[in-house]
């Protein structure tokens, strides 16, 4: 609703400024894509694909899906438009709605909104640190507190299979006492078990083998370099051996930013590397890393923090009485708006007293009063609304008399 949109605009504006200051450029993709795009990229056995996607057929029988996340559509668009070229880093950001059929809870809705970034073309851990630093900068500029960065590595296709085997061995003897979802995950993707929030499962998950103990030399070296860079940036973080992302395309370093202000679903930002996704979706092999931020979750935190969100205020309100004065008011509106002065007027034919009540409701800094007497003098009455003081000024010099 209009009264609540100011905080949305504040978050979106801050995100744009933060991302563009780091040389990310905006990309906009369609609301829906081919269903196959998400099944291939996110993973056919993930909860998103099996339970949460809004999928339908178009008039030609093609299966389409409202986008549940934005990384795969961005990759698809970049591949189709040859945006990625060798020896070049492409940095993009997006803002928009996503759709998942999940149980609504604090900060989570079936139509939700994300801002996020993607960087293609570098396999150096320095860009992992860059991506995390951009996320932290965004939250700092939003004024969020009580946040922490969790970081981990989920390995690569070379070393992950051996880790998955260890997970199968470990959970195999315990799965009978775990939830039905974990039983399915053990068969299709045991890594997903680490993401289970069920209390009965947590006692086993807490003692499960850690991925960092099984990753290959390259993954370990990359992870250690990323950690080193984060320390150099003085970014507070902790290594979380249980951190896995809910999407199958992640490889290597992954991270989340966690809020103490939300419930069980407490991640406000999640991301990491996905070095194989571009190739899997038809492009040349291209390293990539990114993150997504849940806008609703940020707004939940802002609402609970009692922070003053900057709001746009009207500069000038025009109270014009009479047909000729209304015409002059319209002319002034056009002139002031052309100079970048936010302005409005009362468009109802009524008394000056009623128009001044409308001026009060507008919360404008100034009110310009125009009536028959002012028209004769080629003047307006300039009223400062804060203290009620007013004076007559030439109608041709109104803009210069406004102290904005």
C-alpha positions, -999 to +999 in steps of 0.1 A: +000+000+000+012+036-006+020+042+031+042+012+032+059+016-002+085+041+011+105+014+028+104-007-003+117+022-023+144+028+003+156-009+001+155-009-037+173+025-041+200+015-016+205-018-035+209+000-068+233+025-054+254-002-037+255-025-067+262+003-092+290+017-070+307-017-074+302-016-112+273-041-114+248-034-142+211-042-141+196-071-161+159-077-163+146-112-173+110-125-180+087-134-151+084-169-165+108-193-183+108-228-197+102-253-169+132-273-181+155-244-173+148-247-135+147-285-135+182-286-151+198-259-130+182-260-095+180-298-095+151-321-103+150-336-067+152-303-048+122-291-028+119-261-051+114-282-082+094-310-067+071-290-044+073-252-048+073-242-084+043-226-101+042-245-134+016-243-162+011-250-199+007-222-224-017-224-254+007-246-274+012-270-245+047-258-236+055-261-199+063-227-183+072-218-147+071-186-128+107-180-118+114-193-083+149-178-084+169-155-107+203-170-113+193-195-139+173-169-159+203-145-158+226-173-170+201-182-198+199-146-209+237-141-209+243-173-229+216-165-255+230-129-259+267-138-258+273-116-229+302-137-215+335-136-234+369-150-224+391-130-201+364-106-190+344-103-158+307-095-163+290-081-132+252-079-132+224-072-107+187-077-106+156-066-087+122-083-090+095-108-079+100-146-075+074-173-069+074-204-047+045-224-033+057-226+003+042-222+037+039-184+044+059-173+075+078-143+089+093-125+059+084-153+035+056-152+009+045-171-022+052-141-043+084-126-028+111-102-040+148-105-043+177-082-051+209-099-061+241-099-080+260-123-104+296-121-115+309-142-144+344-149-157+367-152-127+377-183-107+399-163-083+387-163-046+391-125-046+358-122-063+342-144-037+353-119-011+341-091-033+306-106-036+304-111+002+317-076+008+290-061-015+263-080+004+277-067+038+279-031+024+243-033+014+232-043+048+254-017+064+239+010+043+204-002+051+213+001+088+208-035+097+224-049+128+227-083+146+238-099+114+266-125+108+282-142+078+283-180+076+307-195+051+315-230+040+326-250+010+305-277-006+333-290-029+333-295-066+323-324-089+357-340-084+356-342-046+320-340-037+312-377-046+335-390-019+319-367+007+284-378-004+294-414+002+306-406+037+273-389+044+254-419+031+274-442+054+269-419+084+232-412+080+224-448+067+224-462+103+203-433+117+178-426+089+151-447+105+148-421+133+149-391+109+121-373+091+105-386+058+121-358+038+156-368+050+148-404+040+142-392+005+172-369+005+195-398+015+185-416-017+187-387-041+210-361-026+223-366+010+239-332+010+204-317+014+200-335+047+224-309+062+198-283+054+170-300+074+155-279+103+137-308+119+147-310+156+147-348+155+172-347+127+194-319+140+209-341+167+224-363+140+232-335+116+252-317+142+276-347+143+277-355+106+310-354+087+320-319+077+325-311+040+357-292+047+373-324+058+367-340+024+372-313-002+400-315-027+432-295-026+420-268-050+387-263-032+405-261+001+431-236-012+403-214-028+383-215+004+413-205+025+421-176+002+385-164+004+387-166+042+420-147+041+405-119+020+375-116+043+398-112+073+417-085+054+384-067+047+376-070+085+343-087+077+330-107+107+323-143+097+322-178+110+328-211+093+296-232+094+303-268+085+265-275+081+259-247+056+246-260+023+225-240-002+191-253-013+201-253-050+221-281-067+242-258-089+264-245-061+301-256-061+330-246-038+325-216-015+290-209-003+278-183+023+247-169+040+240-138+060+219-146+090+197-124+111+189-128+147+156-109+141+138-137+123+127-171+132+139-205+120+141-192+084+166-166+093+188-162+062+184-127+046+211-134+020+225-165+004+249-172-023+281-188-035+299-202-065+283-221-094+312-227-117+294-254-139+260-238-144+269-217-175+282-248-193+253-269-182+229-244-198+247-243-231+274-218-227+312-221-226+327-232-192+326-200-172+332-196-134+305-176-116+295-164-082+266-145-068+240-139-041+203-132-036+187-111-008+151-115+003+135-080+003+105-090+025+129-104+051+149-072+052+117-051+056+107-074+085+140-065+102+137-028+094+102-027+109+114-044+141+144-021+145+125+012+148+149+027+123+138+059+107+133+052+070+139+083+048+105+093+032+098+115+003+081+147+012+062+171-010+079+204-015+050+226-026+012+224-025-009+249-044-042+262-031-059+280-060-094+295-056-113+303-088-111+293-124-084+317-134-063+309-103-067+271-111-052+278-145-023+297-130-018+269-105-016+243-133+010+265-150+031+268-118+029+230-113+044+224-147+071+250-141+081+238-106+081+201-116+103+210-146+128+224-121+127+192-100+105+206-073+079+180-061+045+197-062+008+191-062-024+211-059-060+208-048-080+198-078-114+202-061-134+235-066-140+245-029-133+271-003-098+284+007-104+269+042-111+235+027-080+238+004-058+247+034-069+216+052-059+196+021-025+215+022-021+203+058-028+167+049-003+169+021+025+176+046+042+199+020+069+222+031+053+252+014+018+262+002+012+287-026-021+304-022-036+320-053-069+338-055-085+367-074-065+393-055-032+375-062-040+372-099-046+410-101-012+416-085+006+388-105+016+374-072+011+344-048+011+340-011+040+318+000+032+301+033+058+281+053+038+253+068+060+245+097+056+278+114+026+293+096+045+324+084+036+338+050+045+365+026+036+378-008+060+371-037+059+377-074+044+349-094+074+350-117+099+345-089+083+317-069+110+291-076+138+314-064+119+321-032+117+285-021+143+274+004+145+237-004 
